[in-house]
């Protein structure tokens, strides 16, 4: 009878050291050694990333449309819409232009009324990597950038 009891104990000891019990024990030790903070940081990071990827911009550029060609030297109407109330977004915007896909920006105009449109004097450039961006004059964190278009 003693032999049967020993075999049972050995078998149960082997089961604890293999499978899910083994990993659960290691995870518990990891948490006990400060791993809880690591797990918390990873979870917060994932939540922030998901939030950033799924949030809508506060400004949507309606025109120029992606891949559109704007004639250099002409006047062109930039159109946008804001997703926030004026009391939160502000009454004026800054309009900027990039000819290199957003690597560098030049100011077109500041203190433009947030009316959703601006008549732009298109610069004499030749680029297929142009963008415009609009952002709140009072709260720069609120804004939006167009997709790539061309100026020829």
N, C-alpha and C positions, 0 to 999 in steps of 0.2 A: 504494500500500500504506500510506503514511503517513496518508492520509485515513481509511482504514478503522480504523486503530488509534486515532486521535483520537476518532472517533465512539463507539467502544466505551468509551473512558475517560469521555467526557461522559455517556453513558448510565448507566454504573455510578455516577458521581457523583450523578446525579439520583436513582437508586434509594436511595442511602444517606440522602438528605435527605427522602425521603417514606416513608410507611407505618410499619411497626413499627420499622424501624431508627431513624427520627427520634425516636420516643417512647422507645425504649430508650436512645438517647444522652442525651436530656433527663433520664430517670430516673437514669441513671448520674451525671450532673452534679449532680442534686439530692442523691443519696446522698453524693457527694463533698463537698458543701458543708454537711454536718451533717444532712441529711435522714434519715439512718439513725436518729437519735434520735427524730425525729418519727414515723417508721414504727413504731419499737419502742413508743413511748408509745401510739399508736393501737391496736396489736395487744394490748397489755396491757389497755387500757381495754375493748376488746371482750370479752376473756376474763373480766374482772371483771364486766362487765354480764351476760354469759351465765350466769355462775356465780350471780349474785344472782337472776336471773330463774328459774333452774331449780332452785335449792335449796329444799328443803322446810323449813317452819318447825319449830323444835324443839318447839313446843307447837301442838296442833290443838284448837281449841275445838269441842266436839261439841254443846254446848247453852249458850245459845240458838242455834237454827238461823237461817239467813238469812231475813229477812222475817217471822220469828215475832213474835207480839204477846204481851208479858209484862204481866201486870196490875200496875199501880202499887200499892204498899203491901203486896203479897203477899210470901210467901217463895218463892224460886225456886232450884232446884238448878242451878248452873253446872257443866258437865261438860267435862273436857279430858283429853287424853292427851299424854304427852311422848314424844319420839322418842329421847331420850338416856338412858343409864343414870344412876341416882341419884348415883353417884360422880362423874359429870361434870356433871350438871345441878344437883344440890343437893337437899336434903331439904325445903326450904320454898319457897313462892312468894309473890308479891305479886299481889293481884287489884285491878284498876282498872276504872272505868266512865266512859264518855263519852256525853253526850246530844247532841253536835253532830258526829257522824261522825268523831271522833278529833282534832278541833282542840284540845280541852282534855280533861284527864283528872282524875278525882278518885279518891283511894285508897279502896277498899272495906275492905281489910284486908291487913296484912303478916304474915309468918311463918305462913302457912297451910300445913299439911302437904301435901306434893305427893302427895296420894292420888287425884287426878283428879276430885274433887268438892268443892263448897263451897256451903253453904246461904246464899243471899243474901237480905237484906231489901231488896226493890226500892224505890227512892226514889219519892216522889210527884211524878213528872214526866209530861209529855205530849210525847213526841217520837217521830218516825219515823226518827231518825238515830242510834240508840243502838249502842254497841259495848262489849264487855268485852275486857280483855286480861289475860293471865297471863304473868308472867316470873319467872325464877329469882331467888330472894332473894340468893344468893351470886354469881351471874354474870348480871347484868342483860342481857347481850347475848343470852341464850337466852330466847326467849319466843314468843308468838303472839297474834294479835288476831282477834276474831270478825268475821264479816260483819255488815252492818247489820241491826238488828232494831228493833222498836217497843216503847215502854212507854206504856200508856194506862190 
